[in-house]
Amino acid sequence: MRVPSDDENILMVSETAEKELADPTGQNLTDLPEKEMEESQEFALMEIEANSKMFEELVESEKNLQFITAHMLDVICILSSEWEIKYVSSSVQNVFGYISEELINVCAFDIVYAGGLCTVSDCL
């Protein structure tokens, strides 16, 4: 068996990469005239920049939400149909002294004071 030379390997990779260079319409970019290729590349660059900006905005929004939920005086919980805590805001530490991670998958009724259980169940 003959081992391909480095030049042959580069050529094979180049041919494979060329096949994968397609725009969203599926047209091979190497078949485009130079002007259309430049326009397609500019469009792709604009899309990348837009996606990057949206990602940065999403990260900033997430940071803001985390800050708000950590410092509010209310506790937000998401419970399963079996009353298991699936999400609890980090403000639970300031309000009740629990770390939110330790309450995940705990039955909500297990952390209610026994004397207040009737009051809680009446509200539900």
MARPAFI-475349 format. One record per atom (N, C-alpha, C): residue in three letters; atom name; x, y, z. Coordinates in steps of 0.02 Angstrom, whole numbers, plus 50000, padded with zeros to 5 digits. Layout:
% residues N
ALA | CA | X | Y | Z;
...
END
This chain:
% residues 124
MET | N | 50042 | 49941 | 50000;
MET | CA | 50000 | 50000 | 50000;
MET | C | 50044 | 50062 | 50000;
ARG | N | 50029 | 50109 | 49956;
ARG | CA | 50068 | 50169 | 49949;
ARG | C | 50039 | 50224 | 49994;
VAL | N | 50082 | 50258 | 50031;
VAL | CA | 50062 | 50313 | 50074;
VAL | C | 50064 | 50377 | 50033;
PRO | N | 50009 | 50416 | 50034;
PRO | CA | 50008 | 50479 | 49995;
PRO | C | 50060 | 50528 | 50023;
SER | N | 50089 | 50567 | 49978;
SER | CA | 50137 | 50618 | 50000;
SER | C | 50099 | 50675 | 50033;
ASP | N | 50136 | 50720 | 50065;
ASP | CA | 50105 | 50778 | 50097;
ASP | C | 50067 | 50820 | 50046;
ASP | N | 50095 | 50828 | 49987;
ASP | CA | 50061 | 50867 | 49935;
ASP | C | 49995 | 50835 | 49916;
GLU | N | 49994 | 50769 | 49910;
GLU | CA | 49933 | 50734 | 49892;
GLU | C | 49881 | 50739 | 49949;
ASN | N | 49904 | 50736 | 50012;
ASN | CA | 49859 | 50744 | 50069;
ASN | C | 49828 | 50813 | 50069;
ILE | N | 49868 | 50864 | 50056;
ILE | CA | 49843 | 50933 | 50054;
ILE | C | 49792 | 50939 | 49998;
LEU | N | 49806 | 50909 | 49941;
LEU | CA | 49760 | 50913 | 49885;
LEU | C | 49694 | 50879 | 49903;
MET | N | 49697 | 50820 | 49936;
MET | CA | 49635 | 50786 | 49955;
MET | C | 49596 | 50828 | 50005;
VAL | N | 49629 | 50858 | 50054;
VAL | CA | 49595 | 50900 | 50103;
VAL | C | 49566 | 50961 | 50068;
SER | N | 49604 | 50989 | 50022;
SER | CA | 49581 | 51048 | 49985;
SER | C | 49518 | 51032 | 49945;
GLU | N | 49517 | 50975 | 49912;
GLU | CA | 49458 | 50955 | 49873;
GLU | C | 49398 | 50943 | 49919;
THR | N | 49410 | 50913 | 49977;
THR | CA | 49355 | 50901 | 50025;
THR | C | 49329 | 50967 | 50052;
ALA | N | 49375 | 51012 | 50070;
ALA | CA | 49354 | 51077 | 50096;
ALA | C | 49316 | 51116 | 50043;
GLU | N | 49337 | 51111 | 49981;
GLU | CA | 49304 | 51146 | 49927;
GLU | C | 49232 | 51123 | 49920;
LYS | N | 49220 | 51058 | 49929;
LYS | CA | 49152 | 51031 | 49924;
LYS | C | 49108 | 51056 | 49981;
GLU | N | 49140 | 51070 | 50039;
GLU | CA | 49102 | 51092 | 50097;
GLU | C | 49091 | 51167 | 50098;
LEU | N | 49123 | 51204 | 50054;
LEU | CA | 49114 | 51277 | 50051;
LEU | C | 49050 | 51293 | 50012;
ALA | N | 48995 | 51288 | 50045;
ALA | CA | 48932 | 51303 | 50012;
ALA | C | 48895 | 51356 | 50051;
ASP | N | 48858 | 51398 | 50016;
ASP | CA | 48818 | 51448 | 50051;
ASP | C | 48753 | 51416 | 50073;
PRO | N | 48710 | 51453 | 50110;
PRO | CA | 48647 | 51423 | 50135;
PRO | C | 48601 | 51395 | 50080;
THR | N | 48608 | 51419 | 50019;
THR | CA | 48566 | 51393 | 49965;
THR | C | 48592 | 51327 | 49938;
GLY | N | 48652 | 51308 | 49960;
GLY | CA | 48681 | 51245 | 49938;
GLY | C | 48726 | 51253 | 49878;
GLN | N | 48733 | 51314 | 49854;
GLN | CA | 48775 | 51326 | 49795;
GLN | C | 48848 | 51327 | 49818;
ASN | N | 48891 | 51294 | 49781;
ASN | CA | 48961 | 51292 | 49797;
ASN | C | 48992 | 51360 | 49785;
LEU | N | 49024 | 51388 | 49836;
LEU | CA | 49052 | 51455 | 49830;
LEU | C | 49108 | 51460 | 49780;
THR | N | 49142 | 51404 | 49767;
THR | CA | 49197 | 51406 | 49719;
THR | C | 49172 | 51413 | 49648;
ASP | N | 49107 | 51400 | 49636;
ASP | CA | 49078 | 51407 | 49569;
ASP | C | 49052 | 51478 | 49556;
LEU | N | 49053 | 51520 | 49607;
LEU | CA | 49026 | 51587 | 49599;
LEU | C | 49077 | 51633 | 49566;
PRO | N | 49052 | 51682 | 49528;
PRO | CA | 49097 | 51733 | 49502;
PRO | C | 49126 | 51773 | 49562;
GLU | N | 49182 | 51805 | 49551;
GLU | CA | 49218 | 51839 | 49605;
GLU | C | 49174 | 51890 | 49642;
LYS | N | 49135 | 51930 | 49606;
LYS | CA | 49093 | 51980 | 49637;
LYS | C | 49040 | 51948 | 49682;
GLU | N | 49008 | 51895 | 49657;
GLU | CA | 48958 | 51860 | 49697;
GLU | C | 48989 | 51827 | 49758;
MET | N | 49050 | 51801 | 49750;
MET | CA | 49084 | 51770 | 49806;
MET | C | 49099 | 51823 | 49860;
GLU | N | 49122 | 51882 | 49839;
GLU | CA | 49135 | 51935 | 49887;
GLU | C | 49071 | 51955 | 49923;
GLU | N | 49015 | 51961 | 49886;
GLU | CA | 48951 | 51978 | 49917;
GLU | C | 48930 | 51924 | 49967;
SER | N | 48939 | 51861 | 49948;
SER | CA | 48921 | 51806 | 49991;
SER | C | 48964 | 51806 | 50054;
GLN | N | 49028 | 51820 | 50047;
GLN | CA | 49073 | 51823 | 50104;
GLN | C | 49055 | 51882 | 50149;
GLU | N | 49038 | 51939 | 50119;
GLU | CA | 49017 | 51997 | 50159;
GLU | C | 48954 | 51982 | 50198;
PHE | N | 48906 | 51949 | 50165;
PHE | CA | 48844 | 51930 | 50198;
PHE | C | 48858 | 51883 | 50257;
ALA | N | 48902 | 51834 | 50245;
ALA | CA | 48919 | 51786 | 50298;
ALA | C | 48952 | 51822 | 50356;
LEU | N | 48996 | 51870 | 50342;
LEU | CA | 49029 | 51909 | 50394;
LEU | C | 48978 | 51950 | 50434;
MET | N | 48930 | 51980 | 50399;
MET | CA | 48878 | 52019 | 50433;
MET | C | 48836 | 51973 | 50478;
GLU | N | 48822 | 51913 | 50455;
GLU | CA | 48783 | 51865 | 50495;
GLU | C | 48823 | 51845 | 50557;
ILE | N | 48887 | 51833 | 50549;
ILE | CA | 48929 | 51814 | 50606;
ILE | C | 48931 | 51871 | 50657;
GLU | N | 48940 | 51932 | 50633;
GLU | CA | 48941 | 51990 | 50678;
GLU | C | 48875 | 51999 | 50713;
ALA | N | 48819 | 51990 | 50678;
ALA | CA | 48753 | 51996 | 50708;
ALA | C | 48742 | 51942 | 50761;
ASN | N | 48762 | 51881 | 50745;
ASN | CA | 48755 | 51826 | 50794;
ASN | C | 48799 | 51838 | 50855;
SER | N | 48859 | 51864 | 50844;
SER | CA | 48904 | 51879 | 50899;
SER | C | 48874 | 51933 | 50945;
LYS | N | 48845 | 51984 | 50914;
LYS | CA | 48814 | 52038 | 50953;
LYS | C | 48754 | 52011 | 50992;
MET | N | 48712 | 51969 | 50960;
MET | CA | 48655 | 51940 | 50995;
MET | C | 48677 | 51897 | 51053;
PHE | N | 48732 | 51859 | 51044;
PHE | CA | 48758 | 51817 | 51097;
PHE | C | 48781 | 51860 | 51156;
GLU | N | 48817 | 51914 | 51141;
GLU | CA | 48840 | 51959 | 51194;
GLU | C | 48781 | 51990 | 51232;
GLU | N | 48729 | 52009 | 51196;
GLU | CA | 48669 | 52037 | 51227;
GLU | C | 48634 | 51984 | 51270;
LEU | N | 48632 | 51922 | 51247;
LEU | CA | 48602 | 51868 | 51285;
LEU | C | 48640 | 51856 | 51350;
VAL | N | 48706 | 51856 | 51346;
VAL | CA | 48748 | 51846 | 51406;
VAL | C | 48736 | 51903 | 51455;
GLU | N | 48733 | 51964 | 51431;
GLU | CA | 48721 | 52022 | 51474;
GLU | C | 48652 | 52018 | 51506;
SER | N | 48602 | 51999 | 51467;
SER | CA | 48534 | 51991 | 51493;
SER | C | 48532 | 51937 | 51547;
GLU | N | 48567 | 51882 | 51536;
GLU | CA | 48569 | 51828 | 51585;
GLU | C | 48602 | 51853 | 51650;
LYS | N | 48656 | 51892 | 51644;
LYS | CA | 48689 | 51919 | 51704;
LYS | C | 48641 | 51964 | 51742;
ASN | N | 48604 | 52006 | 51706;
ASN | CA | 48555 | 52050 | 51739;
ASN | C | 48501 | 52011 | 51774;
LEU | N | 48475 | 51960 | 51742;
LEU | CA | 48424 | 51918 | 51772;
LEU | C | 48450 | 51884 | 51835;
GLN | N | 48511 | 51858 | 51832;
GLN | CA | 48541 | 51825 | 51890;
GLN | C | 48549 | 51874 | 51947;
PHE | N | 48570 | 51936 | 51932;
PHE | CA | 48578 | 51987 | 51983;
PHE | C | 48512 | 52003 | 52016;
ILE | N | 48460 | 52012 | 51975;
ILE | CA | 48393 | 52029 | 52002;
ILE | C | 48367 | 51972 | 52045;
THR | N | 48369 | 51911 | 52020;
THR | CA | 48342 | 51855 | 52059;
THR | C | 48382 | 51841 | 52122;
ALA | N | 48446 | 51858 | 52122;
ALA | CA | 48487 | 51846 | 52181;
ALA | C | 48473 | 51897 | 52236;
HIS | N | 48451 | 51957 | 52217;
HIS | CA | 48444 | 52011 | 52266;
HIS | C | 48371 | 52029 | 52281;
MET | N | 48323 | 51995 | 52253;
MET | CA | 48254 | 52012 | 52268;
MET | C | 48233 | 51980 | 52334;
LEU | N | 48178 | 52003 | 52361;
LEU | CA | 48155 | 51977 | 52425;
LEU | C | 48104 | 51921 | 52416;
ASP | N | 48090 | 51902 | 52355;
ASP | CA | 48045 | 51846 | 52341;
ASP | C | 48086 | 51786 | 52318;
VAL | N | 48058 | 51728 | 52328;
VAL | CA | 48089 | 51666 | 52304;
VAL | C | 48045 | 51639 | 52248;
ILE | N | 48076 | 51625 | 52192;
ILE | CA | 48040 | 51596 | 52135;
ILE | C | 48058 | 51522 | 52130;
CYS | N | 48007 | 51480 | 52125;
CYS | CA | 48018 | 51408 | 52119;
CYS | C | 47979 | 51382 | 52059;
ILE | N | 48006 | 51332 | 52028;
ILE | CA | 47970 | 51292 | 51978;
ILE | C | 47966 | 51222 | 52006;
LEU | N | 47904 | 51197 | 52011;
LEU | CA | 47892 | 51131 | 52040;
LEU | C | 47868 | 51083 | 51988;
SER | N | 47886 | 51020 | 51996;
SER | CA | 47859 | 50967 | 51952;
SER | C | 47788 | 50951 | 51974;
SER | N | 47755 | 50908 | 51937;
SER | CA | 47687 | 50888 | 51955;
SER | C | 47687 | 50847 | 52021;
GLU | N | 47745 | 50822 | 52041;
GLU | CA | 47751 | 50785 | 52104;
GLU | C | 47776 | 50831 | 52160;
TRP | N | 47775 | 50896 | 52150;
TRP | CA | 47796 | 50947 | 52199;
TRP | C | 47871 | 50948 | 52212;
GLU | N | 47910 | 50919 | 52166;
GLU | CA | 47983 | 50923 | 52173;
GLU | C | 48007 | 50990 | 52146;
ILE | N | 48055 | 51019 | 52180;
ILE | CA | 48083 | 51084 | 52159;
ILE | C | 48129 | 51071 | 52100;
LYS | N | 48114 | 51101 | 52043;
LYS | CA | 48156 | 51094 | 51983;
LYS | C | 48199 | 51156 | 51973;
TYR | N | 48177 | 51213 | 51999;
TYR | CA | 48216 | 51275 | 51997;
TYR | C | 48197 | 51315 | 52058;
VAL | N | 48245 | 51347 | 52088;
VAL | CA | 48232 | 51395 | 52142;
VAL | C | 48282 | 51452 | 52134;
SER | N | 48258 | 51513 | 52140;
SER | CA | 48302 | 51571 | 52131;
SER | C | 48353 | 51573 | 52187;
SER | N | 48410 | 51603 | 52171;
SER | CA | 48464 | 51606 | 52220;
SER | C | 48447 | 51651 | 52280;
SER | N | 48393 | 51690 | 52274;
SER | CA | 48372 | 51731 | 52331;
SER | C | 48348 | 51688 | 52390;
VAL | N | 48338 | 51623 | 52378;
VAL | CA | 48317 | 51578 | 52432;
VAL | C | 48368 | 51578 | 52488;
GLN | N | 48431 | 51591 | 52472;
GLN | CA | 48483 | 51592 | 52524;
GLN | C | 48472 | 51652 | 52571;
ASN | N | 48457 | 51710 | 52543;
ASN | CA | 48446 | 51770 | 52584;
ASN | C | 48381 | 51765 | 52623;
VAL | N | 48329 | 51735 | 52593;
VAL | CA | 48263 | 51733 | 52624;
VAL | C | 48256 | 51676 | 52675;
PHE | N | 48278 | 51615 | 52656;
PHE | CA | 48268 | 51557 | 52698;
PHE | C | 48332 | 51524 | 52723;
GLY | N | 48390 | 51544 | 52696;
GLY | CA | 48453 | 51516 | 52718;
GLY | C | 48475 | 51453 | 52682;
TYR | N | 48437 | 51431 | 52632;
TYR | CA | 48456 | 51373 | 52592;
TYR | C | 48498 | 51394 | 52532;
ILE | N | 48541 | 51351 | 52510;
ILE | CA | 48577 | 51361 | 52447;
ILE | C | 48533 | 51329 | 52394;
SER | N | 48521 | 51365 | 52339;
SER | CA | 48472 | 51342 | 52289;
SER | C | 48489 | 51271 | 52263;
GLU | N | 48552 | 51255 | 52253;
GLU | CA | 48571 | 51190 | 52226;
GLU | C | 48551 | 51132 | 52272;
GLU | N | 48549 | 51144 | 52338;
GLU | CA | 48532 | 51090 | 52384;
GLU | C | 48457 | 51075 | 52384;
LEU | N | 48416 | 51119 | 52355;
LEU | CA | 48344 | 51109 | 52354;
LEU | C | 48318 | 51076 | 52290;
ILE | N | 48361 | 51072 | 52240;
ILE | CA | 48339 | 51042 | 52176;
ILE | C | 48320 | 50969 | 52187;
ASN | N | 48262 | 50950 | 52161;
ASN | CA | 48233 | 50882 | 52167;
ASN | C | 48209 | 50864 | 52237;
VAL | N | 48205 | 50913 | 52282;
VAL | CA | 48177 | 50902 | 52349;
VAL | C | 48102 | 50917 | 52345;
CYS | N | 48062 | 50877 | 52379;
CYS | CA | 47990 | 50889 | 52381;
CYS | C | 47978 | 50954 | 52420;
ALA | N | 47940 | 50999 | 52392;
ALA | CA | 47928 | 51064 | 52423;
ALA | C | 47897 | 51057 | 52493;
PHE | N | 47855 | 51006 | 52503;
PHE | CA | 47824 | 50996 | 52568;
PHE | C | 47874 | 50973 | 52621;
ASP | N | 47931 | 50946 | 52600;
ASP | CA | 47982 | 50923 | 52648;
ASP | C | 48018 | 50982 | 52682;
ILE | N | 48015 | 51041 | 52654;
ILE | CA | 48050 | 51097 | 52684;
ILE | C | 48003 | 51147 | 52717;
VAL | N | 47938 | 51132 | 52716;
VAL | CA | 47890 | 51176 | 52749;
VAL | C | 47884 | 51155 | 52822;
TYR | N | 47884 | 51203 | 52866;
TYR | CA | 47876 | 51191 | 52938;
TYR | C | 47811 | 51151 | 52948;
ALA | N | 47814 | 51098 | 52988;
ALA | CA | 47757 | 51053 | 52997;
ALA | C | 47695 | 51090 | 53019;
GLY | N | 47702 | 51141 | 53062;
GLY | CA | 47646 | 51179 | 53085;
GLY | C | 47614 | 51221 | 53031;
GLY | N | 47650 | 51236 | 52979;
GLY | CA | 47624 | 51277 | 52925;
GLY | C | 47601 | 51237 | 52865;
LEU | N | 47608 | 51171 | 52869;
LEU | CA | 47591 | 51128 | 52812;
LEU | C | 47517 | 51134 | 52793;
CYS | N | 47473 | 51137 | 52842;
CYS | CA | 47401 | 51144 | 52828;
CYS | C | 47388 | 51211 | 52792;
THR | N | 47420 | 51264 | 52814;
THR | CA | 47410 | 51329 | 52783;
THR | C | 47434 | 51328 | 52711;
VAL | N | 47492 | 51297 | 52699;
VAL | CA | 47519 | 51293 | 52631;
VAL | C | 47472 | 51252 | 52587;
SER | N | 47451 | 51194 | 52610;
SER | CA | 47408 | 51151 | 52569;
SER | C | 47340 | 51184 | 52556;
ASP | N | 47316 | 51225 | 52603;
ASP | CA | 47253 | 51262 | 52592;
ASP | C | 47260 | 51312 | 52536;
CYS | N | 47319 | 51341 | 52529;
CYS | CA | 47332 | 51392 | 52477;
CYS | C | 47338 | 51361 | 52408;
LEU | N | 47353 | 51297 | 52405;
LEU | CA | 47362 | 51265 | 52341;
LEU | C | 47296 | 51239 | 52318;
END
